[in-house]
Amino acid sequence: MRLKLVLMSSLIAAVAGAGAATGIILSAFSSLKPITRPGVLVVSTYLLPISAILLASIFVYRHTARRRKLQAILTATLSILLTILIFIIASIVTARRVPTQAEPRPQPDISHAGAGSADILSASTLLAT
């Protein structure tokens, strides 16, 4: 078994596929809202890792003499795991450190409450007891 060939082709496929998809996502989309509406660019970000993994598996299959299917499946599995790992690392690295604060909504003025406020107060005292 050519383990070096399997490892190197899996690593190259994962870096090429996930790196290209991450690069497109980070450069083309300023927020994640456009991803919810599928388009050609969004579909291409999904197809890049899949096509890189497929090409790496075919490459390993064609360049080995024995146990071709096993090595191709091993390459695809390892490439998928590395691709997922790269996506997780990219999401951690590009995550916002400080959450954005929403502007507070204006509070209703309760100083001019009418007769209904007495009903609310009596209901709340009944619930408390």
Secondary structure, 3 states (H helix, E strand, C coil): CCHHHHHHHHHHHHHHHHHHHHHHHHHHCCCCHHHHCCCHHHHHHHHHHHHHHHHHHHHHHHCCCCCHHHHHHHHHHHHHHHHHHHHHHHHHHCCCCCCCCCCCCCCCCCCCCCCHHHHHHHHHHHHHC
